[in-house]
Amino acid sequence: MAAYYKAVGEDFFYSDRDKFQTASDDGILIKQRFFIKNKAQAFKLFYEVYSNSENVWRLHIYHLLKRIGQNFWNADLEEIEGIILGYRRMP
C-alpha cells in the first residue's frame, strides 16, 4: 500500500507517485481518493492511496483511521497506521 497526501491547493511533489498512478491506470492497483479536514490546523488534506486487489481492505481502514485522526492523534493511532501501511507487524 502507498499513501500520498497534500494540503488542498498544493501540488503533489512525489516522484514515485507517477508509477503508482500508471499501475492504477493499467488496472494493476486500486486507487482511492478522499479529503480529510485537519481540525487542528483548519485546512483540508487530499489523500490518494493505492493498493493491490488482495489488500484493498487496507484502503478502507486507512480512510477510517484518518477520519478518526482528524479529531485527535496519538501513539496508538500511529501504531495502527504503521501496521496498515505495512511498516510494522501486528503484535
N, C-alpha and C positions, 0 to 999 in steps of 0.2 A: 504494500500500500504506500502511496505517496500523497502528501498533502501540501498544498500551497495556499497562502493567504496574503492579502494585501488590504490596506485601507481603501474604501470605495473612492474612486477618482484617481488612484495611483496606478502605474503600470506594473506588470509583472517583470521582474528582473532576474528570473531564474533560468540559467542557460539549459538545464536539463529538462525543464518543463515541456519544451517542444517535442522531446522524444516520447513523453507520456501522451501528449496531445495527438501525435501521429499514431501511436498504438491505439488510442481511443477511436480515432477516425477510421482505423482499419478493423475495428471490432475486436481487437485483442484484449483491451482493457475497458472497464466500465468507468465512466466519469460521473460524478455528482457535483453539483454546484449549489451553494447556499450562502445566505447572508446571516451574520450574527451581529447584533448591536452590542458593542463594548460599553456597558453602562458606566464603568469606572472612568472611561475617557470620552464618553459621549460621541462616539462615531461608529459607523458600521464597518465590519470586516467582510470581505468577499472571499469565500473558500472554493477551491477546486480540489477534489480528492479523487484519486484513481485506485482501482483495484482490479484484480483478475476476477473472473466469474465465481471461482471457488470461495473467495473471501469477500464477496460483496456485502455480507453482513457487517463487516468492519466499517463500511461507509456509513451505514445507518447508525451504528453505535457511536462512531466518531461525531456525527452530526448531533446526536442527543447529548453527548458529553460536552460539546461546545455550547449547546443551548443551556445546559446546567451551569457551565462555567461563566456565562455572561453575568451571572449574579454574584458568584464568588469563585475563587480558585484556591486550591490548597495542594499539599503534597500527595494526598490520596488521589486526587484527580490527575495530577501529574503522572503518578504511577500507572493509572489506568490508561492514560493516553499513550505512554510508552509501550504498554502491552498491545494496545490496538494497532499502533504503528509498526509493531514487530521489533522494537528496540529492546524490549525486556521479555523474559519468560514469565508466565503466570507462576506465582508462588506455590 
